[in-house]
Amino acid sequence: MKCTLCPVSCGADRPLNRGACSVGGLKIAKYYLHPFEEPLVSFSKGSGCIFFCGCSLKCVFCQNYELSRNTRGKEITVNELADIFKRLEDEGADNINLVNPTHYVREIAEAFEIYRPAIPVVYNTHGYEKTETLKLAESFTDIWLPDLKFMSKEGAARYSARADYPDYAIPAIKYMATKPLSFDKNGKMLSGCIVRHLILPLNAGEAVKAVNFVASLNKDVYFSLMSQYTPYGDVENIPELKRRITKREYLRALDAVEAAGLKNVFLQDFSSADEQFIPEWDY
């Protein structure tokens, strides 16, 4: 079947050939209980994260660079993925967190037909999505967790392989924002949408635009403003990305959150930039 799951629509006959995402078959680099997601997601015992390999967006600063470029990882079967769901659930995961799942939506759906855990499922995406693919993922998704990386085509072109990122991410996030919000009696999120934005150096203006966009969405949507940018990946020829954000850039984004009147907000401390938050990969 020719793959058209992501906006690139490269038409690769996966798993026989690699697509624009750099992968063919189902491939992961790690799964474990991750304690560093937003509090509503990591909650008490940790989010059961599964890190999928490959990515068509190819951000130059990707903190999961080895995964997104498919330079490491392990190929698994759909049955093995279903077993991983059960293993994470048995270990006490508060949810199943699918990290970068877009190009594997069909295989993931098959795995959930084999075993569906009795805990929420998180669709953790870069935001470069087709709404048609999100509708396929809706069958197994309880919580949408999209990044809103770039608000302008200029930023997308400079820092990723996809200048058309806003053309797809903005309507995709509008779609995800319609997810009803619900919690269990202990305050763990069972359903909803959390939109993330990572402040990049010299890009506080983009952060302000992202804040204002989220403020226009359903008021039940949560916003996660991240200050954890750490130079990583292939940033040698992009001077501004060779440093962390400044306090001034951080405060400008915080001021925008306050001015927009956002209530459901997670804010990282200015000191959050640290490579310790990048997992050690298993495969």
PyRosetta script that sets phi, psi and omega in degrees:
from pyrosetta import init, pose_from_sequence

init()
pose = pose_from_sequence("MKCTLCPVSCGADRPLNRGACSVGGLKIAKYYLHPFEEPLVSFSKGSGCIFFCGCSLKCVFCQNYELSRNTRGKEITVNELADIFKRLEDEGADNINLVNPTHYVREIAEAFEIYRPAIPVVYNTHGYEKTETLKLAESFTDIWLPDLKFMSKEGAARYSARADYPDYAIPAIKYMATKPLSFDKNGKMLSGCIVRHLILPLNAGEAVKAVNFVASLNKDVYFSLMSQYTPYGDVENIPELKRRITKREYLRALDAVEAAGLKNVFLQDFSSADEQFIPEWDY")
pose.set_psi(1, 129.2)
pose.set_omega(1, 179.6)
pose.set_phi(2, -72.1)
pose.set_psi(2, 128.5)
pose.set_omega(2, -173.1)
pose.set_phi(3, -83.3)
pose.set_psi(3, 124.5)
pose.set_omega(3, 174.8)
pose.set_phi(4, -131.6)
pose.set_psi(4, 28.3)
pose.set_omega(4, -174.0)
pose.set_phi(5, -67.9)
pose.set_psi(5, -40.1)
pose.set_omega(5, -179.0)
pose.set_phi(6, -98.4)
pose.set_psi(6, 168.9)
pose.set_omega(6, -177.0)
pose.set_phi(7, -60.9)
pose.set_psi(7, -20.1)
pose.set_omega(7, 178.6)
pose.set_phi(8, -66.1)
pose.set_psi(8, -33.9)
pose.set_omega(8, -180.0)
pose.set_phi(9, 48.9)
pose.set_psi(9, 53.0)
pose.set_omega(9, -173.4)
pose.set_phi(10, -69.3)
pose.set_psi(10, -21.3)
pose.set_omega(10, 178.2)
pose.set_phi(11, 76.1)
pose.set_psi(11, 16.1)
pose.set_omega(11, 179.0)
pose.set_phi(12, -64.3)
pose.set_psi(12, 143.8)
pose.set_omega(12, 177.7)
pose.set_phi(13, -87.7)
pose.set_psi(13, 74.8)
pose.set_omega(13, 178.4)
pose.set_phi(14, -80.8)
pose.set_psi(14, 145.8)
pose.set_omega(14, 7.5)
pose.set_phi(15, -88.4)
pose.set_psi(15, 9.5)
pose.set_omega(15, -178.7)
pose.set_phi(16, -68.7)
pose.set_psi(16, -35.6)
pose.set_omega(16, -178.2)
pose.set_phi(17, -131.8)
pose.set_psi(17, 155.2)
pose.set_omega(17, 177.3)
pose.set_phi(18, -74.9)
pose.set_psi(18, 144.2)
pose.set_omega(18, 177.0)
pose.set_phi(19, -99.3)
pose.set_psi(19, -166.9)
pose.set_omega(19, 175.7)
pose.set_phi(20, -62.1)
pose.set_psi(20, -19.0)
pose.set_omega(20, 178.1)
pose.set_phi(21, -79.6)
pose.set_psi(21, -5.0)
pose.set_omega(21, 178.4)
pose.set_phi(22, 78.1)
pose.set_psi(22, 5.8)
pose.set_omega(22, 178.9)
pose.set_phi(23, -127.1)
pose.set_psi(23, 160.6)
pose.set_omega(23, 173.9)
pose.set_phi(24, -110.1)
pose.set_psi(24, -80.8)
pose.set_omega(24, -178.8)
pose.set_phi(25, -79.5)
pose.set_psi(25, 175.2)
pose.set_omega(25, -178.7)
pose.set_phi(26, -65.5)
pose.set_psi(26, 124.5)
pose.set_omega(26, -171.7)
pose.set_phi(27, -145.8)
pose.set_psi(27, 134.1)
pose.set_omega(27, 179.2)
pose.set_phi(28, -129.0)
pose.set_psi(28, 162.3)
pose.set_omega(28, 178.3)
pose.set_phi(29, -116.0)
pose.set_psi(29, -18.9)
pose.set_omega(29, -177.7)
pose.set_phi(30, -172.4)
pose.set_psi(30, 151.1)
pose.set_omega(30, 165.8)
pose.set_phi(31, -144.8)
pose.set_psi(31, 137.7)
pose.set_omega(31, -178.7)
pose.set_phi(32, -173.2)
pose.set_psi(32, 174.8)
pose.set_omega(32, 175.8)
pose.set_phi(33, -83.9)
pose.set_psi(33, 112.1)
pose.set_omega(33, -172.8)
pose.set_phi(34, -100.0)
pose.set_psi(34, 122.7)
pose.set_omega(34, -175.4)
pose.set_phi(35, -91.8)
pose.set_psi(35, -1.6)
pose.set_omega(35, -168.6)
pose.set_phi(36, -109.6)
pose.set_psi(36, 21.7)
pose.set_omega(36, 172.3)
pose.set_phi(37, -84.6)
pose.set_psi(37, -178.9)
pose.set_omega(37, 175.9)
pose.set_phi(38, -57.9)
pose.set_psi(38, 147.8)
pose.set_omega(38, -175.1)
pose.set_phi(39, -53.2)
pose.set_psi(39, -35.5)
pose.set_omega(39, -179.9)
pose.set_phi(40, -70.6)
pose.set_psi(40, -16.8)
pose.set_omega(40, -178.6)
pose.set_phi(41, -100.4)
pose.set_psi(41, -52.6)
pose.set_omega(41, 176.7)
pose.set_phi(42, -65.9)
pose.set_psi(42, -36.4)
pose.set_omega(42, 176.9)
pose.set_phi(43, 50.1)
pose.set_psi(43, -120.6)
pose.set_omega(43, -172.1)
pose.set_phi(44, -99.3)
pose.set_psi(44, -43.7)
pose.set_omega(44, -175.3)
pose.set_phi(45, -104.0)
pose.set_psi(45, -11.5)
pose.set_omega(45, 179.0)
pose.set_phi(46, 113.6)
pose.set_psi(46, 154.7)
pose.set_omega(46, 179.4)
pose.set_phi(47, -88.3)
pose.set_psi(47, 133.0)
pose.set_omega(47, -178.6)
pose.set_phi(48, -78.8)
pose.set_psi(48, 80.6)
pose.set_omega(48, -173.7)
pose.set_phi(49, -80.4)
pose.set_psi(49, 136.6)
pose.set_omega(49, 171.3)
pose.set_phi(50, -121.7)
pose.set_psi(50, 117.5)
pose.set_omega(50, -175.7)
pose.set_phi(51, -95.9)
pose.set_psi(51, 111.1)
pose.set_omega(51, -178.7)
pose.set_phi(52, -88.6)
pose.set_psi(52, 146.1)
pose.set_omega(52, -178.1)
pose.set_phi(53, -88.9)
pose.set_psi(53, 154.6)
pose.set_omega(53, 178.1)
pose.set_phi(54, 89.0)
pose.set_psi(54, 154.2)
pose.set_omega(54, 177.9)
pose.set_phi(55, -172.7)
pose.set_psi(55, 134.7)
pose.set_omega(55, 179.4)
pose.set_phi(56, -87.0)
pose.set_psi(56, -12.3)
pose.set_omega(56, -176.8)
pose.set_phi(57, -77.0)
pose.set_psi(57, -44.0)
pose.set_omega(57, 174.1)
pose.set_phi(58, 56.1)
pose.set_psi(58, 54.8)
pose.set_omega(58, 173.6)
pose.set_phi(59, -62.7)
pose.set_psi(59, 136.9)
pose.set_omega(59, -177.2)
pose.set_phi(60, -66.9)
pose.set_psi(60, -26.1)
pose.set_omega(60, -174.8)
pose.set_phi(61, -98.3)
pose.set_psi(61, 12.5)
pose.set_omega(61, -172.8)
pose.set_phi(62, -53.0)
pose.set_psi(62, 124.8)
pose.set_omega(62, 178.5)
pose.set_phi(63, -74.5)
pose.set_psi(63, -16.5)
pose.set_omega(63, 174.4)
pose.set_phi(64, -106.9)
pose.set_psi(64, 42.7)
pose.set_omega(64, -170.3)
pose.set_phi(65, -54.4)
pose.set_psi(65, -43.3)
pose.set_omega(65, -177.5)
pose.set_phi(66, -64.2)
pose.set_psi(66, -29.7)
pose.set_omega(66, 178.5)
pose.set_phi(67, -78.1)
pose.set_psi(67, -48.1)
pose.set_omega(67, -174.7)
pose.set_phi(68, -64.5)
pose.set_psi(68, -28.0)
pose.set_omega(68, 178.3)
pose.set_phi(69, -94.2)
pose.set_psi(69, 2.5)
pose.set_omega(69, 176.7)
pose.set_phi(70, 59.1)
pose.set_psi(70, 40.3)
pose.set_omega(70, 176.8)
pose.set_phi(71, -93.7)
pose.set_psi(71, -2.2)
pose.set_omega(71, 175.5)
pose.set_phi(72, -155.8)
pose.set_psi(72, 169.4)
pose.set_omega(72, 179.8)
pose.set_phi(73, 131.4)
pose.set_psi(73, 176.7)
pose.set_omega(73, -177.0)
pose.set_phi(74, -134.9)
pose.set_psi(74, 129.5)
pose.set_omega(74, 176.8)
pose.set_phi(75, -76.5)
pose.set_psi(75, 136.6)
pose.set_omega(75, 179.6)
pose.set_phi(76, -132.2)
pose.set_psi(76, 167.0)
pose.set_omega(76, 177.2)
pose.set_phi(77, -94.9)
pose.set_psi(77, 167.5)
pose.set_omega(77, 175.9)
pose.set_phi(78, -61.2)
pose.set_psi(78, -39.1)
pose.set_omega(78, 178.0)
pose.set_phi(79, -63.5)
pose.set_psi(79, -39.2)
pose.set_omega(79, 177.8)
pose.set_phi(80, -66.6)
pose.set_psi(80, -36.0)
pose.set_omega(80, 177.2)
pose.set_phi(81, -64.2)
pose.set_psi(81, -42.0)
pose.set_omega(81, 176.6)
pose.set_phi(82, -61.0)
pose.set_psi(82, -38.1)
pose.set_omega(82, 177.3)
pose.set_phi(83, -64.2)
pose.set_psi(83, -36.2)
pose.set_omega(83, 178.4)
pose.set_phi(84, -65.6)
pose.set_psi(84, -40.2)
pose.set_omega(84, 175.8)
pose.set_phi(85, -54.1)
pose.set_psi(85, -49.2)
pose.set_omega(85, -176.8)
pose.set_phi(86, -66.9)
pose.set_psi(86, -39.4)
pose.set_omega(86, -179.2)
pose.set_phi(87, -63.2)
pose.set_psi(87, -44.8)
pose.set_omega(87, 178.8)
pose.set_phi(88, -64.0)
pose.set_psi(88, -41.5)
pose.set_omega(88, 177.0)
pose.set_phi(89, -61.2)
pose.set_psi(89, -43.7)
pose.set_omega(89, 179.9)
pose.set_phi(90, -65.2)
pose.set_psi(90, -27.9)
pose.set_omega(90, 179.0)
pose.set_phi(91, -79.7)
pose.set_psi(91, -4.9)
pose.set_omega(91, 176.2)
pose.set_phi(92, 99.8)
pose.set_psi(92, 14.9)
pose.set_omega(92, 179.8)
pose.set_phi(93, -56.1)
pose.set_psi(93, 140.2)
pose.set_omega(93, 177.6)
pose.set_phi(94, -78.4)
pose.set_psi(94, -16.5)
pose.set_omega(94, 176.0)
pose.set_phi(95, -166.7)
pose.set_psi(95, 170.2)
pose.set_omega(95, 171.1)
pose.set_phi(96, -101.4)
pose.set_psi(96, 121.0)
pose.set_omega(96, -172.7)
pose.set_phi(97, -112.4)
pose.set_psi(97, 107.0)
pose.set_omega(97, -177.5)
pose.set_phi(98, -89.0)
pose.set_psi(98, 103.5)
pose.set_omega(98, -174.2)
pose.set_phi(99, -92.7)
pose.set_psi(99, 113.8)
pose.set_omega(99, -179.1)
pose.set_phi(100, 65.4)
pose.set_psi(100, 60.2)
pose.set_omega(100, -172.4)
pose.set_phi(101, -93.9)
pose.set_psi(101, -6.0)
pose.set_omega(101, -165.0)
pose.set_phi(102, -49.0)
pose.set_psi(102, -50.8)
pose.set_omega(102, -173.5)
pose.set_phi(103, -78.6)
pose.set_psi(103, -0.3)
pose.set_omega(103, 178.1)
pose.set_phi(104, -118.9)
pose.set_psi(104, 18.6)
pose.set_omega(104, -174.0)
pose.set_phi(105, -55.7)
pose.set_psi(105, -41.5)
pose.set_omega(105, -178.0)
pose.set_phi(106, -65.9)
pose.set_psi(106, -44.8)
pose.set_omega(106, 179.1)
pose.set_phi(107, -64.9)
pose.set_psi(107, -39.0)
pose.set_omega(107, 179.2)
pose.set_phi(108, -64.4)
pose.set_psi(108, -42.0)
pose.set_omega(108, 178.0)
pose.set_phi(109, -61.1)
pose.set_psi(109, -40.0)
pose.set_omega(109, 177.6)
pose.set_phi(110, -63.3)
pose.set_psi(110, -41.4)
pose.set_omega(110, -179.5)
pose.set_phi(111, -64.0)
pose.set_psi(111, -38.0)
pose.set_omega(111, 178.3)
pose.set_phi(112, -71.2)
pose.set_psi(112, -24.2)
pose.set_omega(112, 173.8)
pose.set_phi(113, -69.1)
pose.set_psi(113, -30.0)
pose.set_omega(113, 177.8)
pose.set_phi(114, -76.6)
pose.set_psi(114, -45.2)
pose.set_omega(114, 178.7)
pose.set_phi(115, -147.9)
pose.set_psi(115, 120.5)
pose.set_omega(115, 176.8)
pose.set_phi(116, -110.8)
pose.set_psi(116, 110.5)
pose.set_omega(116, -180.0)
pose.set_phi(117, -64.3)
pose.set_psi(117, 157.7)
pose.set_omega(117, 179.0)
pose.set_phi(118, -91.2)
pose.set_psi(118, 33.8)
pose.set_omega(118, 177.7)
pose.set_phi(119, -132.3)
pose.set_psi(119, 159.0)
pose.set_omega(119, -177.6)
pose.set_phi(120, -62.4)
pose.set_psi(120, 155.8)
pose.set_omega(120, 176.5)
pose.set_phi(121, -115.0)
pose.set_psi(121, 129.3)
pose.set_omega(121, -178.1)
pose.set_phi(122, -106.2)
pose.set_psi(122, 128.0)
pose.set_omega(122, 176.3)
pose.set_phi(123, -100.4)
pose.set_psi(123, 101.1)
pose.set_omega(123, -170.2)
pose.set_phi(124, -101.3)
pose.set_psi(124, 100.0)
pose.set_omega(124, -167.9)
pose.set_phi(125, -125.1)
pose.set_psi(125, 155.9)
pose.set_omega(125, 175.2)
pose.set_phi(126, -72.4)
pose.set_psi(126, -10.0)
pose.set_omega(126, 177.9)
pose.set_phi(127, 93.6)
pose.set_psi(127, -12.9)
pose.set_omega(127, 179.8)
pose.set_phi(128, -83.3)
pose.set_psi(128, 84.4)
pose.set_omega(128, -168.3)
pose.set_phi(129, -132.6)
pose.set_psi(129, 150.8)
pose.set_omega(129, 167.5)
pose.set_phi(130, -94.5)
pose.set_psi(130, 137.0)
pose.set_omega(130, -179.4)
pose.set_phi(131, -63.0)
pose.set_psi(131, -27.7)
pose.set_omega(131, 177.0)
pose.set_phi(132, -62.3)
pose.set_psi(132, -38.6)
pose.set_omega(132, 178.3)
pose.set_phi(133, -70.2)
pose.set_psi(133, -39.0)
pose.set_omega(133, 177.2)
pose.set_phi(134, -61.6)
pose.set_psi(134, -34.6)
pose.set_omega(134, 178.3)
pose.set_phi(135, -66.4)
pose.set_psi(135, -33.4)
pose.set_omega(135, 174.2)
pose.set_phi(136, -67.2)
pose.set_psi(136, -40.5)
pose.set_omega(136, -178.8)
pose.set_phi(137, -72.9)
pose.set_psi(137, -19.9)
pose.set_omega(137, -178.3)
pose.set_phi(138, -57.1)
pose.set_psi(138, -29.2)
pose.set_omega(138, -176.8)
pose.set_phi(139, -63.9)
pose.set_psi(139, -25.2)
pose.set_omega(139, -179.2)
pose.set_phi(140, -121.4)
pose.set_psi(140, 0.6)
pose.set_omega(140, -174.4)
pose.set_phi(141, -99.2)
pose.set_psi(141, 130.0)
pose.set_omega(141, 174.6)
pose.set_phi(142, -102.9)
pose.set_psi(142, -37.8)
pose.set_omega(142, -176.1)
pose.set_phi(143, -127.8)
pose.set_psi(143, 124.1)
pose.set_omega(143, 173.5)
pose.set_phi(144, -89.3)
pose.set_psi(144, 132.9)
pose.set_omega(144, 179.2)
pose.set_phi(145, -132.5)
pose.set_psi(145, 74.4)
pose.set_omega(145, -177.7)
pose.set_phi(146, -91.0)
pose.set_psi(146, 146.0)
pose.set_omega(146, 165.0)
pose.set_phi(147, -81.1)
pose.set_psi(147, 145.3)
pose.set_omega(147, 166.7)
pose.set_phi(148, -115.4)
pose.set_psi(148, 89.2)
pose.set_omega(148, -168.5)
pose.set_phi(149, -78.5)
pose.set_psi(149, -46.2)
pose.set_omega(149, -174.4)
pose.set_phi(150, -134.7)
pose.set_psi(150, 136.9)
pose.set_omega(150, 175.0)
pose.set_phi(151, -98.0)
pose.set_psi(151, -15.7)
pose.set_omega(151, -178.5)
pose.set_phi(152, -120.5)
pose.set_psi(152, 151.2)
pose.set_omega(152, 176.2)
pose.set_phi(153, -66.9)
pose.set_psi(153, -30.2)
pose.set_omega(153, 179.5)
pose.set_phi(154, -63.3)
pose.set_psi(154, -45.6)
pose.set_omega(154, 178.1)
pose.set_phi(155, -64.9)
pose.set_psi(155, -42.9)
pose.set_omega(155, -179.9)
pose.set_phi(156, -62.0)
pose.set_psi(156, -40.3)
pose.set_omega(156, -179.1)
pose.set_phi(157, -69.4)
pose.set_psi(157, -35.1)
pose.set_omega(157, -177.9)
pose.set_phi(158, -75.1)
pose.set_psi(158, -35.8)
pose.set_omega(158, -169.7)
pose.set_phi(159, -111.4)
pose.set_psi(159, -1.1)
pose.set_omega(159, 178.7)
pose.set_phi(160, -144.9)
pose.set_psi(160, -178.4)
pose.set_omega(160, 178.5)
pose.set_phi(161, -91.9)
pose.set_psi(161, 2.4)
pose.set_omega(161, -171.4)
pose.set_phi(162, -129.1)
pose.set_psi(162, 93.9)
pose.set_omega(162, 178.4)
pose.set_phi(163, -64.3)
pose.set_psi(163, -21.7)
pose.set_omega(163, -179.0)
pose.set_phi(164, -86.7)
pose.set_psi(164, 13.3)
pose.set_omega(164, -178.5)
pose.set_phi(165, -48.9)
pose.set_psi(165, -51.8)
pose.set_omega(165, -177.8)
pose.set_phi(166, -61.3)
pose.set_psi(166, -31.1)
pose.set_omega(166, -178.7)
pose.set_phi(167, -61.2)
pose.set_psi(167, -29.2)
pose.set_omega(167, -179.4)
pose.set_phi(168, -102.8)
pose.set_psi(168, -40.6)
pose.set_omega(168, -175.2)
pose.set_phi(169, -66.1)
pose.set_psi(169, -39.8)
pose.set_omega(169, -176.5)
pose.set_phi(170, -64.6)
pose.set_psi(170, -51.1)
pose.set_omega(170, 175.9)
pose.set_phi(171, -66.2)
pose.set_psi(171, -32.8)
pose.set_omega(171, 178.7)
pose.set_phi(172, -63.2)
pose.set_psi(172, -43.4)
pose.set_omega(172, -179.6)
pose.set_phi(173, -70.6)
pose.set_psi(173, -33.9)
pose.set_omega(173, 174.0)
pose.set_phi(174, -60.2)
pose.set_psi(174, -38.8)
pose.set_omega(174, 177.6)
pose.set_phi(175, -65.5)
pose.set_psi(175, -47.4)
pose.set_omega(175, -178.0)
pose.set_phi(176, -65.3)
pose.set_psi(176, -29.7)
pose.set_omega(176, -176.7)
pose.set_phi(177, -67.9)
pose.set_psi(177, -11.3)
pose.set_omega(177, -179.4)
pose.set_phi(178, -84.6)
pose.set_psi(178, -3.6)
pose.set_omega(178, -178.7)
pose.set_phi(179, -63.9)
pose.set_psi(179, 127.8)
pose.set_omega(179, 179.2)
pose.set_phi(180, -61.8)
pose.set_psi(180, 143.6)
pose.set_omega(180, -179.7)
pose.set_phi(181, -93.7)
pose.set_psi(181, 129.6)
pose.set_omega(181, 175.9)
pose.set_phi(182, -151.2)
pose.set_psi(182, 154.3)
pose.set_omega(182, -179.5)
pose.set_phi(183, -133.5)
pose.set_psi(183, 158.9)
pose.set_omega(183, 171.1)
pose.set_phi(184, -85.7)
pose.set_psi(184, -178.8)
pose.set_omega(184, -175.4)
pose.set_phi(185, -66.0)
pose.set_psi(185, -17.5)
pose.set_omega(185, 180.0)
pose.set_phi(186, -95.0)
pose.set_psi(186, -2.5)
pose.set_omega(186, 178.0)
pose.set_phi(187, 94.8)
pose.set_psi(187, 8.3)
pose.set_omega(187, 177.2)
pose.set_phi(188, -80.6)
pose.set_psi(188, 135.4)
pose.set_omega(188, 179.3)
pose.set_phi(189, -67.9)
pose.set_psi(189, 130.2)
pose.set_omega(189, 176.4)
pose.set_phi(190, -105.9)
pose.set_psi(190, -27.6)
pose.set_omega(190, -177.8)
pose.set_phi(191, -156.5)
pose.set_psi(191, 146.1)
pose.set_omega(191, 177.6)
pose.set_phi(192, 149.9)
pose.set_psi(192, -164.6)
pose.set_omega(192, -178.2)
pose.set_phi(193, -142.1)
pose.set_psi(193, 131.3)
pose.set_omega(193, 174.4)
pose.set_phi(194, -122.6)
pose.set_psi(194, 118.1)
pose.set_omega(194, 179.6)
pose.set_phi(195, -97.6)
pose.set_psi(195, 128.7)
pose.set_omega(195, 179.5)
pose.set_phi(196, -105.0)
pose.set_psi(196, 147.8)
pose.set_omega(196, 169.2)
pose.set_phi(197, -140.2)
pose.set_psi(197, 127.1)
pose.set_omega(197, 177.3)
pose.set_phi(198, -95.6)
pose.set_psi(198, 121.4)
pose.set_omega(198, 177.1)
pose.set_phi(199, -71.8)
pose.set_psi(199, 123.9)
pose.set_omega(199, 177.1)
pose.set_phi(200, -101.6)
pose.set_psi(200, 150.3)
pose.set_omega(200, 176.8)
pose.set_phi(201, -56.6)
pose.set_psi(201, 137.4)
pose.set_omega(201, 179.6)
pose.set_phi(202, 66.9)
pose.set_psi(202, 17.8)
pose.set_omega(202, -177.1)
pose.set_phi(203, -131.0)
pose.set_psi(203, 32.6)
pose.set_omega(203, 178.1)
pose.set_phi(204, -62.9)
pose.set_psi(204, -31.0)
pose.set_omega(204, 177.9)
pose.set_phi(205, -63.1)
pose.set_psi(205, -37.5)
pose.set_omega(205, 176.0)
pose.set_phi(206, -64.4)
pose.set_psi(206, -38.6)
pose.set_omega(206, 178.3)
pose.set_phi(207, -62.5)
pose.set_psi(207, -41.5)
pose.set_omega(207, 178.4)
pose.set_phi(208, -61.6)
pose.set_psi(208, -43.6)
pose.set_omega(208, 178.1)
pose.set_phi(209, -62.6)
pose.set_psi(209, -39.9)
pose.set_omega(209, 178.9)
pose.set_phi(210, -63.9)
pose.set_psi(210, -42.8)
pose.set_omega(210, 178.1)
pose.set_phi(211, -59.6)
pose.set_psi(211, -47.5)
pose.set_omega(211, -177.5)
pose.set_phi(212, -66.2)
pose.set_psi(212, -34.2)
pose.set_omega(212, 176.2)
pose.set_phi(213, -65.1)
pose.set_psi(213, -47.8)
pose.set_omega(213, -179.7)
pose.set_phi(214, -61.7)
pose.set_psi(214, -35.4)
pose.set_omega(214, 179.0)
pose.set_phi(215, -63.8)
pose.set_psi(215, -19.6)
pose.set_omega(215, 179.5)
pose.set_phi(216, -87.1)
pose.set_psi(216, -6.8)
pose.set_omega(216, -176.6)
pose.set_phi(217, -87.0)
pose.set_psi(217, 178.1)
pose.set_omega(217, 172.5)
pose.set_phi(218, -45.4)
pose.set_psi(218, 131.7)
pose.set_omega(218, -175.5)
pose.set_phi(219, -67.5)
pose.set_psi(219, -12.9)
pose.set_omega(219, 177.1)
pose.set_phi(220, -81.2)
pose.set_psi(220, -10.4)
pose.set_omega(220, -179.3)
pose.set_phi(221, -69.4)
pose.set_psi(221, 137.4)
pose.set_omega(221, 174.2)
pose.set_phi(222, -93.0)
pose.set_psi(222, 150.4)
pose.set_omega(222, 178.3)
pose.set_phi(223, -123.3)
pose.set_psi(223, 132.4)
pose.set_omega(223, 179.5)
pose.set_phi(224, -118.7)
pose.set_psi(224, 109.7)
pose.set_omega(224, 179.8)
pose.set_phi(225, -96.0)
pose.set_psi(225, 118.0)
pose.set_omega(225, -172.8)
pose.set_phi(226, -107.9)
pose.set_psi(226, 133.9)
pose.set_omega(226, 179.4)
pose.set_phi(227, -114.0)
pose.set_psi(227, 16.3)
pose.set_omega(227, -169.6)
pose.set_phi(228, -84.1)
pose.set_psi(228, 7.7)
pose.set_omega(228, -176.2)
pose.set_phi(229, -51.8)
pose.set_psi(229, 127.3)
pose.set_omega(229, 176.7)
pose.set_phi(230, -130.1)
pose.set_psi(230, 130.3)
pose.set_omega(230, -180.0)
pose.set_phi(231, -53.6)
pose.set_psi(231, 124.9)
pose.set_omega(231, -175.6)
pose.set_phi(232, -161.4)
pose.set_psi(232, 164.2)
pose.set_omega(232, 175.8)
pose.set_phi(233, 82.9)
pose.set_psi(233, -135.8)
pose.set_omega(233, -174.8)
pose.set_phi(234, -117.3)
pose.set_psi(234, 72.7)
pose.set_omega(234, -174.5)
pose.set_phi(235, -112.4)
pose.set_psi(235, 13.1)
pose.set_omega(235, -175.0)
pose.set_phi(236, -57.1)
pose.set_psi(236, -36.3)
pose.set_omega(236, -176.5)
pose.set_phi(237, -98.9)
pose.set_psi(237, 12.8)
pose.set_omega(237, 178.1)
pose.set_phi(238, -123.2)
pose.set_psi(238, 92.5)
pose.set_omega(238, -169.5)
pose.set_phi(239, -53.0)
pose.set_psi(239, -43.5)
pose.set_omega(239, -175.0)
pose.set_phi(240, -66.0)
pose.set_psi(240, -25.4)
pose.set_omega(240, -178.4)
pose.set_phi(241, -85.6)
pose.set_psi(241, 2.7)
pose.set_omega(241, 179.0)
pose.set_phi(242, -90.0)
pose.set_psi(242, 5.7)
pose.set_omega(242, 176.4)
pose.set_phi(243, -132.0)
pose.set_psi(243, 166.1)
pose.set_omega(243, 174.0)
pose.set_phi(244, -83.6)
pose.set_psi(244, 170.7)
pose.set_omega(244, 179.9)
pose.set_phi(245, -71.3)
pose.set_psi(245, 156.0)
pose.set_omega(245, 178.2)
pose.set_phi(246, -89.8)
pose.set_psi(246, 163.6)
pose.set_omega(246, 176.7)
pose.set_phi(247, -61.8)
pose.set_psi(247, -36.0)
pose.set_omega(247, -179.9)
pose.set_phi(248, -64.1)
pose.set_psi(248, -42.7)
pose.set_omega(248, 178.4)
pose.set_phi(249, -63.7)
pose.set_psi(249, -41.5)
pose.set_omega(249, 179.3)
pose.set_phi(250, -62.5)
pose.set_psi(250, -46.2)
pose.set_omega(250, -177.5)
pose.set_phi(251, -68.5)
pose.set_psi(251, -31.3)
pose.set_omega(251, 177.6)
pose.set_phi(252, -63.9)
pose.set_psi(252, -40.7)
pose.set_omega(252, 177.7)
pose.set_phi(253, -67.5)
pose.set_psi(253, -40.6)
pose.set_omega(253, 177.8)
pose.set_phi(254, -62.6)
pose.set_psi(254, -40.9)
pose.set_omega(254, 178.2)
pose.set_phi(255, -60.8)
pose.set_psi(255, -36.9)
pose.set_omega(255, 179.8)
pose.set_phi(256, -66.3)
pose.set_psi(256, -39.4)
pose.set_omega(256, 177.6)
pose.set_phi(257, -60.8)
pose.set_psi(257, -44.7)
pose.set_omega(257, 180.0)
pose.set_phi(258, -66.4)
pose.set_psi(258, -43.1)
pose.set_omega(258, -178.7)
pose.set_phi(259, -64.8)
pose.set_psi(259, -32.9)
pose.set_omega(259, -179.2)
pose.set_phi(260, -78.1)
pose.set_psi(260, -13.7)
pose.set_omega(260, 179.1)
pose.set_phi(261, 73.9)
pose.set_psi(261, 23.8)
pose.set_omega(261, 179.2)
pose.set_phi(262, -66.6)
pose.set_psi(262, 136.0)
pose.set_omega(262, -177.3)
pose.set_phi(263, -107.8)
pose.set_psi(263, -43.4)
pose.set_omega(263, -178.8)
pose.set_phi(264, -87.1)
pose.set_psi(264, 84.4)
pose.set_omega(264, -169.9)
pose.set_phi(265, -132.8)
pose.set_psi(265, 139.3)
pose.set_omega(265, 168.0)
pose.set_phi(266, -112.5)
pose.set_psi(266, 129.6)
pose.set_omega(266, -178.5)
pose.set_phi(267, -121.7)
pose.set_psi(267, 123.3)
pose.set_omega(267, 174.1)
pose.set_phi(268, -78.5)
pose.set_psi(268, 145.5)
pose.set_omega(268, 174.2)
pose.set_phi(269, -64.6)
pose.set_psi(269, 154.7)
pose.set_omega(269, 179.4)
pose.set_phi(270, -59.2)
pose.set_psi(270, -28.7)
pose.set_omega(270, -176.7)
pose.set_phi(271, -85.4)
pose.set_psi(271, 12.9)
pose.set_omega(271, -173.4)
pose.set_phi(272, -75.1)
pose.set_psi(272, -12.3)
pose.set_omega(272, -178.2)
pose.set_phi(273, -70.8)
pose.set_psi(273, 112.1)
pose.set_omega(273, -177.4)
pose.set_phi(274, -163.5)
pose.set_psi(274, 135.3)
pose.set_omega(274, -179.9)
pose.set_phi(275, -68.8)
pose.set_psi(275, -9.4)
pose.set_omega(275, 179.1)
pose.set_phi(276, -65.2)
pose.set_psi(276, -19.4)
pose.set_omega(276, -179.6)
pose.set_phi(277, -82.8)
pose.set_psi(277, -5.8)
pose.set_omega(277, 175.3)
pose.set_phi(278, -87.2)
pose.set_psi(278, 119.6)
pose.set_omega(278, -176.0)
pose.set_phi(279, -63.4)
pose.set_psi(279, 156.4)
pose.set_omega(279, 168.9)
pose.set_phi(280, -88.6)
pose.set_psi(280, 122.5)
pose.set_omega(280, -172.4)
pose.set_phi(281, -78.2)
pose.set_psi(281, 145.7)
pose.set_omega(281, -177.6)
pose.set_phi(282, -87.0)
pose.set_psi(282, -28.5)
pose.set_omega(282, -174.1)
pose.set_phi(283, -123.9)
pose.dump_pdb("model.pdb")
